[in-house]
């Protein structure tokens, strides 16, 4: 799944581009601004916007010499498009809820990389760091099975491959102490926490 432009990914063509622009902007835009942001011609934008206005998804307000448009906040179809534009956050919320099923609970579970930065396209993996609780062996079958089941379900939820990076709470201080820039400094500064403690805090505590 393309989490940068999810509306355009599922609604290809000019209409998807126009709806994507409107869904990501919560203020009124002129038709010319919509065309510029959607990277289509003003004529194409005008035709599509006229159709969407007729369908009730888009509201138009004339402020001579321009016409301002926005997604209609009360329209059910428009609400669905707006929710699609916020798909990345919805996915993070679902992954967070699902993380409660991992047993024993990770000391920290963090999404990092392109998904954390909001740059994950259709070819991107979802990179996840799983920190084993202190004292838990890497060979613990319960942990391995539970984490694997979470990753498999996560892949089905997000639609992209899930790439797991695993370490222990005891190893974190050394890993986080590596000179920046490094993968670990990126995780500490840009990672999105799903469960447990932030890795920098956990590293200091360990």
TORKE-730719 format. One record per residue: z, x, y of N, C-alpha, C in turn; residue in three letters. Coordinates in steps of 0.1 Angstrom, whole numbers, plus 5000, padded with zeros to 4 digits. Layout:
ZXYZXYZXYALA;...
This chain:
500050084988500050005000500050095013UNK;499350045023499350115035500450065044UNK;501450145047502650095055502450125069UNK;501350195073501150215087500450095093UNK;499450045086498749925091498549825080UNK;499649765076499649675064498849555066UNK;498749505079497949385081496549415079UNK;496049525084494649565083494349595068UNK;495249645061495049675047494749555039UNK;495449445042495349325034494249225040UNK;494049235053493049155059491949245066UNK;491049295058490049385063489049315073UNK;488449405081487549355091488149335105UNK;487349275114487749265128489049175129UNK;489049065121490148975122491449045118UNK;491449125108492649195104493149295115UNK;492149365121492449455132493049385144UNK;492549275147493049195159494449145156UNK;494649095144495949045140496949155139UNK;496549265134497449385133497949425147UNK;497149425157497449465171498449365176UNK;498149235174499049125179500449135173UNK;500449155160501649155152502549275156UNK;501949385160502749505164503249505178UNK;502649415186503049405200503649275203UNK;504849275208505649155210505549095224UNK;504549155232504349095245502949045246UNK;502648975257501248925259500349045262UNK;499149035257498049135259496849065264UNK;496149135273494849085277493849095265UNK;492849015265491849025255491149165254UNK;490949225266490349355267491349455261UNK;492649445263493549535257493649525242UNK;493549395237493449375223492249445217UNK;491149435223489849495218490049645218UNK;490649705228490849855229491749895218UNK;492849835216493849875206493349855192UNK;492549745190492049725177490749805174UNK;490249875184489049955183487849875178UNK;487749765185486549675183485949645197UNK;484749585197484149555210484849435217UNK;484849425230485349305236484749175231UNK;483449175228482849055223483449015209UNK;483549115201484149085187485549035189UNK;486349095197487749045199487748905204UNK;486848875214486848745220486548635209UNK;485548665201485148565190486348545181UNK;486948655176488048645166489248575173UNK;489548605185490648545192490448395194UNK;489248365197488948215199489148145186UNK;488748205175488948145161490448125158UNK;491248235161492648235159493448135168UNK;492948115180493548015189493247875183UNK;492047855178491747725173492647695160UNK;492947805153493847785141495247765144UNK;495647795157497047785161497847905159UNK;497248015154498048145152498348215165UNK;497448195175497448275187497548175199UNK;498448215209498548135221497748205232UNK;497148135241496348185252496948135265UNK;497148225274497648185288496748245298UNK;496048165306495148215316495848255329UNK;495748375333496248435345495048495352UNK;494348415359493048475365493348605372UNK;492448705370491148695363491148725348UNK;492348725342492448765327493048655319UNK;492848655306493448565297494448645288UNK;495648605288496648675280496848605266UNK;497048685256497148625242498348685235UNK;498948615226499948665217500048585205UNK;500648635194500948545182501848435186UNK;501548315181502348205184503748215176UNK;504848225183506148255176506548135167UNK;506048015169506447905162505547875150UNK;504347935150503447905139503747975126UNK;503747905115504147965102503248075098UNK;501948055099501048155095501248285104UNK;501448265117501648375126502948455122UNK;503948375118505248435114504948525101UNK;504148475092503848555080503148685083UNK;502148675093501548805097502448895104UNK;503348845112504348935118505348995108UNK;505648925098506448975087505749085080UNK;504449065078503649165071503649295079UNK;503549285092503549405100504849485099UNK;505949415096507249485094507549515080UNK;506449535072506649545057507449675054UNK;507349775061508149905058509549875058UNK;510049805069511549775070511949685059UNK;511149585055511449495045511549565031UNK;510649665029510649745017511949825016UNK;512349885028513549965028514849875025UNK;514849755030515949665027515949625013UNK;514849605006514749574992515249694984UNK;514849814987515249924980516749954981UNK;517249924993518749934995519449834986UNK;519049714986519649614977519549654962UNK;518449704958518249744944519049864940UNK;519349944950520150064947521550034942UNK;522049914945523349884939523349874924UNK;522249874918522149864903522249994897UNK;522250104904522350244898523750264894UNK;523950304882525350334877525350464869UNK;526250554872527150554883526450564897UNK;527050514907526450514920526150654925UNK;524950674931524650804937525650834948UNK;525950964950526751004961525950984974UNK;524550994973523650964984522250934978UNK;521650844984520250804980519450794993UNK;518450874995517850895008516350895006UNK;515650815014514150815015513750915025UNK;512851005022512451105032510951115032UNK;510351205040508951225040508151125048UNK;506951095045506051015053506550865054UNK;507250815043507750675044508850665054UNK;509750765054510850765063510350775078UNK;509250855080508750865093507850755098UNK;507550655089506650545092505250585092UNK;504850685084503550735083502850725069UNK;503450645061502950635047501750545046UNK;500650605042499450535039499350495025UNK;498150435021497950385008498050494997UNK;497750625001497850734991499150814992UNK;500150764999501450835000502350794989UNK;503150894985504250874976505450834984UNK;506450764978507750734984508650844979UNK;509050934987509951044983511351004985UNK;512151024974513550984974514451094969UNK;515451124976516451224971517651144965UNK;517951174953519151114946520151224943UNK;521351204949522451304948523451254937UNK;523551334926524551294916525951304922UNK;526851214918528251224922528851354916UNK;529951404923530551524919531051504905UNK;530851614897531351614883530451554873UNK;529351484877528451424868527351524863UNK;527151534850526151624845524751564847UNK;523751664849522351614850521851564837UNK;522551584826522151534813522851404809UNK;523551344819524151214816523151104814UNK;523151044802522050954798522150824806UNK;523350774809523550654817522950674831UNK;523250784837522650814850521150824850UNK;520650894840519150914839518450784837UNK;518950704828518350574825518450484837UNK;519550474844519750384855518950424867UNK;518850554870518050604881516550584878UNK;516150604865514750584862514350444863UNK;515250344859514950204860514850164874UNK;515650224883515550194897514250244903UNK;513850364899512550414904511350334900UNK;511450294887510350214882510250074889UNK;511350014892511349884899510949904914UNK;511450024919511050054933509550064935UNK;508950134925507450154925506750014925UNK;507249924917506549794917506849714930UNK;507949744936508249674949507349724960UNK;507249854962506549914973505049934970UNK;504649934957503249954954502750094954UNK;503550184958503250334958504050404948UNK;503550524943504350604934505650644940UNK;506750654933508050694937508250834932UNK;508550934941508751074937510251104939UNK;510951124927512351144928512651294929UNK;513551334938514151464939515651454936UNK;516151524926517551504922518251634924UNK;519551624929520451734929521851684928UNK;522851774929524251734927524951754940UNK;526051684941526851694953527351844955UNK;527651914944528052054945527052144950UNK;525752114948524652204952524252184966UNK;524652074972524152034986524452134996UNK;525752194997525952285008525052405009UNK;524752464997523752574997522352535001UNK;521952414996520652364999520452335014UNK;521452265020521452225034521552345043UNK;522152455038522352575046521152665047UNK;520052625040518852705042518252705056UNK;517652815061517152815075516152705077UNK;516252645088515152545092513952615098UNK;512752555096512552435090512452445075UNK;512952345068512952345054512952195049UNK;512652175037512652035031514051975034UNK;515052055032516452005033516851965047UNK;516352045056516652015070515951885074UNK;514651875069513951745071514651625066UNK;515151635054515851525048517151495056UNK;517851595060519051575068518751505081UNK;517651535088517451485101516551365102UNK;515651345092514651235092514851135081UNK;515751165071515851075060516450945063UNK;516150845056516650705057517650685046UNK;518850665049519950645039519850505033UNK;519750505020519750375012521150345007UNK;521850445002523150424996523950544997UNK;525350534998526250644998526450705011UNK;526650835012526950905024525750985029UNK;525651005042524551095047524651235041UNK;523551295038523551415030524251535038UNK;524051535052524751635059526251625059UNK;526751505060528151475059528651505045UNK;527851475035528251495021528251645018UNK;527351715024527251865022528451935027UNK;528951895039530051955045531351925037UNK;531451795033532551755025532651825012UNK;531451845005531451924993531952064995UNK;
